[in-house]
Amino acid sequence: MPDQSLAELHTHLGGSVASDILWSLAHEQGIALPVKDFWEFDALVTVSDPRGVENLDALDAIYHWTELIQSSPMAVERSVHGAIGGAYRSQRITTLELRFNPMKRNRGGERDLDHIILAAVRGLDLAGLEYPQVRAGLILMMDRTFDARLNEIVVEKAIRWADRGVVGVDIAGPRPGGERYDYTQVLPMVETAREAGLGVTIHVGEEGGAVGREELGEVLEHLRPDRIGHGILAAGDPELEGMLREQGVVLEICPTSNLLTKALPDEAAVRDTFRAFAEAGVAFTIATDGPEMMRTHLRDELELLLRIGALDEDELAEANVRGHAASFIGRRAAIGAR
């Protein structure tokens, strides 16, 4: 789709900023790095091994560095601005949602949370002046390791800043103790966000086998989100596929990321996953998870899916159109106008 404007709905701010920008930000802030050479740093903040990482915990270790470097208003503003401009210049992405957890960028409470979010908004506004072709929005993320009050605060902040570019909420992060996560505990936060007109997307069904499928079923039954980050464990499960189809939930699938984290073992599994969803009538979009960290770009993802026979040209185009339509950008204003 060389002439088509693309939609990217699932990309983390910590994975969307080029290594050279992160390198400069780290030095400008005087952050002590474990390496002194740029190329060693590049390997530190990206999935540099083409074989990927051992698991999601190893990926979280990479995010530790990008989140630390982005833990100041100046760094957040530059990161948001750079991610939006880079997405348009390199991929012609015209619908872009960036997600991040502001509490993982305030140095454990040392920085004021509103200042961090305001900085992201400034980056959004500045990019909007330079790239008026791009619709961009921010998604604030809760975390599975947070207690209820911390996640409530994230949603409260999302609502407070909704008129300035925050368009939705999400939850991600490692399972505490590696145990099955009880998603029903964030139902009040999700309902509050939804009532305020924010979009709801939930990280679930990426890995974990039977446990991951149980979590996915719980999310669909109780949280009823608009979209799901990943959700690939539903492929080939008639019950879960039926729930996704009937509720009209849109999956945000990140092929290269799923390969690099071993969530999908090989390209054949990627193909089988997409074919299962296409044949079951499950709606999905295609995303990167974080192009710089994953060393990929959205058009690379499309080419991969076409090359391995996961989707044909028409299905790729349909998924992209769906991405523009499923975006949370403008949703709150539309709801308020009814």
C-alpha positions as CSV (number, residue, x, y, z in Angstrom):
1,M,0.0,0.0,0.0
2,P,2.6,2.6,-1.0
3,D,0.2,5.5,-1.5
4,Q,-2.1,4.7,1.4
5,S,-2.0,6.7,4.7
6,L,-1.5,4.3,7.5
7,A,-3.1,3.9,11.0
8,E,-0.9,2.8,14.0
9,L,-3.0,2.2,17.1
10,H,-0.6,0.1,19.3
11,T,2.8,1.6,19.9
12,H,4.4,2.4,23.2
13,L,6.2,5.7,23.7
14,G,9.1,3.8,25.3
15,G,9.5,1.8,22.0
16,S,8.7,4.6,19.5
17,V,11.7,6.9,19.9
18,A,14.9,6.5,17.9
19,S,18.0,5.5,19.8
20,D,19.9,8.6,18.8
21,I,17.2,10.8,20.4
22,L,17.2,8.7,23.6
23,W,21.0,8.8,23.7
24,S,21.0,12.6,23.6
25,L,18.2,12.8,26.1
26,A,20.1,10.6,28.5
27,H,23.2,12.8,28.3
28,E,21.2,16.1,28.5
29,Q,19.7,14.8,31.8
30,G,22.9,13.4,33.2
31,I,21.6,9.9,33.5
32,A,24.2,7.3,34.4
33,L,24.2,4.7,31.7
34,P,25.8,1.3,32.0
35,V,27.5,1.8,28.6
36,K,29.6,4.6,27.1
37,D,29.4,3.8,23.4
38,F,26.4,4.7,21.3
39,W,26.2,1.3,19.6
40,E,26.2,-0.5,22.9
41,F,23.4,1.8,24.0
42,D,21.5,1.1,20.8
43,A,21.6,-2.6,21.7
44,L,20.5,-1.8,25.3
45,V,17.3,0.0,24.3
46,T,16.2,-2.2,21.3
47,V,15.6,-5.8,20.7
48,S,18.9,-6.0,18.9
49,D,19.2,-9.8,18.7
50,P,17.2,-10.9,15.6
51,R,16.2,-14.1,17.6
52,G,14.3,-11.8,19.9
53,V,14.2,-11.8,23.7
54,E,13.7,-14.8,26.0
55,N,10.3,-13.6,27.3
56,L,8.2,-10.5,28.2
57,D,10.3,-10.0,31.4
58,A,13.3,-9.5,29.2
59,L,11.4,-7.0,27.2
60,D,10.4,-5.2,30.4
61,A,14.2,-4.9,31.2
62,I,14.6,-2.9,28.0
63,Y,11.6,-0.7,28.8
64,H,13.2,0.1,32.1
65,W,15.9,2.1,30.3
66,T,13.6,3.9,27.9
67,E,11.2,4.8,30.7
68,L,14.0,6.1,32.9
69,I,15.4,8.3,30.1
70,Q,11.9,9.6,29.4
71,S,11.3,10.5,33.1
72,S,11.2,14.2,32.8
73,P,8.9,16.8,31.2
74,M,11.6,17.8,28.7
75,A,12.2,14.2,27.7
76,V,8.5,13.3,27.4
77,E,7.8,16.3,25.2
78,R,10.7,15.5,22.9
79,S,9.8,11.9,22.7
80,V,6.1,12.4,21.8
81,H,7.1,15.1,19.2
82,G,9.8,12.9,17.7
83,A,7.6,9.8,17.6
84,I,4.8,11.5,15.7
85,G,7.1,13.2,13.2
86,G,9.1,10.1,12.6
87,A,5.9,8.1,12.0
88,Y,4.7,10.5,9.4
89,R,8.0,11.0,7.7
90,S,9.1,7.4,7.4
91,Q,5.7,5.6,7.1
92,R,3.2,8.2,6.2
93,I,1.2,7.3,9.3
94,T,-1.7,9.8,9.6
95,T,-3.6,8.2,12.5
96,L,-1.3,7.5,15.5
97,E,-2.0,6.7,19.1
98,L,0.9,6.7,21.5
99,R,0.5,4.9,24.9
100,F,2.6,5.3,28.0
101,N,2.3,5.1,31.8
102,P,3.0,8.5,33.3
103,M,3.7,7.0,36.7
104,K,6.7,5.1,35.2
105,R,8.1,8.5,34.1
106,N,7.8,10.5,37.3
107,R,10.8,8.9,39.1
108,G,8.6,7.3,41.8
109,G,6.8,10.5,42.6
110,E,9.7,12.9,42.4
111,R,8.2,14.5,39.3
112,D,4.7,15.9,39.3
113,L,2.4,13.7,37.3
114,D,0.5,16.6,35.7
115,H,3.8,18.1,34.5
116,I,4.7,14.8,32.8
117,I,1.3,14.6,31.0
118,L,1.4,18.3,30.1
119,A,4.7,17.7,28.5
120,A,3.3,14.9,26.4
121,V,0.4,17.2,25.4
122,R,3.0,19.9,24.4
123,G,4.8,17.4,22.2
124,L,1.4,16.4,20.7
125,D,0.6,20.1,20.0
126,L,4.0,20.9,18.5
127,A,3.8,17.9,16.2
128,G,0.3,18.9,15.2
129,L,1.7,22.3,14.0
130,E,4.5,20.6,12.0
131,Y,2.4,17.7,10.7
132,P,-1.2,18.8,10.4
133,Q,-1.9,15.7,8.2
134,V,-1.6,13.5,11.3
135,R,-4.3,12.8,13.8
136,A,-2.5,11.8,17.0
137,G,-3.7,11.0,20.5
138,L,-2.4,9.7,23.8
139,I,-3.4,6.6,25.8
140,L,-2.6,6.5,29.5
141,M,-1.7,3.1,30.9
142,M,-2.6,1.5,34.2
143,D,-0.3,-1.3,35.3
144,R,-0.9,-4.8,36.6
145,T,1.7,-4.3,39.3
146,F,0.0,-1.2,40.7
147,D,-2.5,-1.2,43.5
148,A,-6.1,0.0,43.0
149,R,-5.4,3.6,44.0
150,L,-2.5,4.1,41.7
151,N,-4.6,2.8,38.7
152,E,-7.5,5.0,39.8
153,I,-5.1,8.0,39.7
154,V,-4.0,7.1,36.1
155,V,-7.7,7.1,35.0
156,E,-8.4,10.4,36.9
157,K,-5.5,12.0,35.0
158,A,-6.7,10.6,31.7
159,I,-10.1,12.2,32.3
160,R,-8.5,15.5,33.4
161,W,-6.4,15.7,30.2
162,A,-9.0,14.3,27.8
163,D,-9.7,17.8,26.3
164,R,-6.0,18.2,25.5
165,G,-5.3,15.0,23.6
166,V,-5.7,12.0,26.0
167,V,-8.1,9.7,24.1
168,G,-8.1,6.4,26.0
169,V,-6.8,4.1,28.8
170,D,-5.1,0.8,28.9
171,I,-3.5,-1.6,31.3
172,A,-0.3,-3.7,30.8
173,G,2.7,-4.8,32.8
174,P,3.9,-8.1,34.2
175,R,1.7,-10.3,36.3
176,P,2.4,-9.9,40.0
177,G,4.2,-13.0,41.1
178,G,3.7,-14.5,37.7
179,E,0.2,-15.5,38.7
180,R,-3.1,-15.1,36.8
181,Y,-4.2,-11.5,36.9
182,D,-7.7,-10.6,38.1
183,Y,-8.8,-8.0,35.6
184,T,-12.1,-7.5,37.4
185,Q,-10.3,-5.3,40.0
186,V,-9.9,-2.6,37.4
187,L,-13.5,-2.7,36.3
188,P,-14.5,0.4,38.3
189,M,-11.6,2.3,36.6
190,V,-12.6,1.1,33.2
191,E,-16.2,2.1,33.7
192,T,-15.2,5.5,34.9
193,A,-13.1,6.1,31.8
194,R,-15.8,4.8,29.5
195,E,-18.4,7.1,31.1
196,A,-16.1,10.0,30.5
197,G,-16.0,9.2,26.8
198,L,-12.5,7.7,26.7
199,G,-11.7,4.7,24.7
200,V,-10.7,1.4,26.5
201,T,-8.1,-1.0,25.2
202,I,-6.7,-3.8,27.3
203,H,-3.4,-5.7,27.0
204,V,-4.4,-9.3,27.3
205,G,-4.2,-12.7,25.5
206,E,-0.6,-12.1,24.3
207,E,1.0,-15.1,26.1
208,G,0.4,-17.4,29.0
209,G,-1.3,-20.3,27.3
210,A,-4.5,-21.5,29.1
211,V,-4.0,-18.8,31.8
212,G,-3.8,-16.1,29.1
213,R,-7.0,-17.4,27.5
214,E,-8.8,-17.3,30.8
215,E,-7.7,-13.7,31.3
216,L,-8.9,-12.9,27.8
217,G,-12.3,-14.4,28.5
218,E,-12.6,-12.5,31.8
219,V,-11.8,-9.2,30.0
220,L,-14.4,-9.8,27.4
221,E,-17.0,-10.8,29.8
222,H,-16.5,-8.1,32.4
223,L,-14.5,-5.2,31.0
224,R,-16.0,-5.3,27.5
225,P,-13.3,-3.1,26.0
226,D,-13.4,-1.4,22.6
227,R,-10.1,-2.9,21.6
228,I,-7.6,-5.5,22.9
229,G,-3.8,-5.2,22.7
230,H,-2.6,-8.4,21.1
231,G,-5.4,-11.0,21.9
232,I,-3.6,-13.6,19.7
233,L,-4.4,-16.5,22.1
234,A,-8.1,-16.3,20.9
235,A,-7.0,-17.6,17.5
236,G,-8.6,-21.0,16.9
237,D,-10.7,-20.8,20.1
238,P,-14.4,-20.8,18.8
239,E,-15.7,-19.4,22.1
240,L,-13.3,-16.5,22.4
241,E,-13.5,-15.7,18.6
242,G,-17.3,-15.7,19.0
243,M,-17.2,-13.2,21.9
244,L,-14.8,-11.0,20.0
245,R,-16.9,-11.0,16.9
246,E,-20.2,-10.5,18.7
247,Q,-18.9,-7.6,20.9
248,G,-17.2,-6.0,17.9
249,V,-13.9,-5.8,19.7
250,V,-10.9,-4.9,17.5
251,L,-7.6,-6.6,18.1
252,E,-4.3,-4.7,17.8
253,I,-1.9,-7.3,16.5
254,C,1.8,-6.7,16.4
255,P,3.4,-9.5,14.3
256,T,7.1,-8.8,14.6
257,S,6.8,-8.1,18.3
258,N,5.0,-11.4,18.8
259,L,7.8,-13.2,17.0
260,L,10.6,-11.4,19.0
261,T,8.9,-12.1,22.4
262,K,8.2,-15.7,21.4
263,A,4.5,-15.1,21.8
264,L,4.3,-16.7,18.4
265,P,7.1,-19.2,17.6
266,D,7.5,-18.7,13.9
267,E,6.0,-17.1,10.7
268,A,3.8,-20.1,10.2
269,A,2.1,-19.4,13.5
270,V,1.7,-15.8,12.5
271,R,0.0,-16.9,9.3
272,D,-2.2,-19.3,11.1
273,T,-3.2,-16.7,13.6
274,F,-4.3,-14.1,11.0
275,R,-6.0,-16.7,8.9
276,A,-8.0,-17.9,11.9
277,F,-9.2,-14.4,12.7
278,A,-9.9,-13.5,9.1
279,E,-12.0,-16.7,8.6
280,A,-13.8,-16.3,12.0
281,G,-14.7,-12.7,11.2
282,V,-12.7,-11.2,14.1
283,A,-11.8,-7.6,13.5
284,F,-8.1,-6.6,13.8
285,T,-5.6,-3.9,13.0
286,I,-1.9,-4.2,12.4
287,A,0.6,-2.4,14.6
288,T,4.3,-2.5,15.7
289,D,4.2,-2.3,19.5
290,G,7.1,0.1,19.2
291,P,8.9,0.5,15.9
292,E,12.3,1.6,17.2
293,M,12.6,-0.9,19.9
294,M,11.4,-3.8,17.7
295,R,13.6,-2.5,14.8
296,T,10.6,-2.6,12.4
297,H,8.1,-0.2,10.9
298,L,4.5,-0.5,10.0
299,R,5.0,-1.0,6.3
300,D,7.5,-3.8,7.2
301,E,4.7,-5.5,9.1
302,L,2.4,-5.3,6.1
303,E,5.1,-6.7,3.8
304,L,5.7,-9.5,6.2
305,L,2.1,-10.5,6.3
306,L,1.8,-10.4,2.6
307,R,5.0,-12.4,2.0
308,I,4.0,-15.2,4.3
309,G,0.5,-15.5,3.0
310,A,-1.2,-14.3,6.2
311,L,-3.2,-11.6,4.4
312,D,-3.7,-10.6,0.8
313,E,-3.6,-7.0,-0.4
314,D,-7.4,-6.5,0.0
315,E,-7.3,-7.8,3.6
316,L,-4.3,-5.6,4.4
317,A,-6.1,-2.5,3.0
318,E,-9.3,-3.5,5.0
319,A,-7.3,-3.8,8.2
320,N,-5.7,-0.4,7.7
321,V,-9.1,1.3,7.0
322,R,-10.4,-0.4,10.2
323,G,-7.4,1.1,12.1
324,H,-8.4,4.7,11.1
325,A,-12.0,3.9,12.0
326,A,-11.3,2.2,15.3
327,S,-9.1,5.0,16.6
328,F,-10.2,6.7,19.8
329,I,-9.2,10.1,18.4
330,G,-12.3,12.4,18.2
331,R,-14.4,9.8,20.0
332,R,-15.1,11.8,23.1
333,A,-16.1,14.9,21.2
334,A,-18.4,12.8,19.1
335,I,-20.0,11.3,22.2
336,G,-20.5,14.7,23.8
337,A,-22.1,16.0,20.6
338,R,-24.9,13.4,20.6
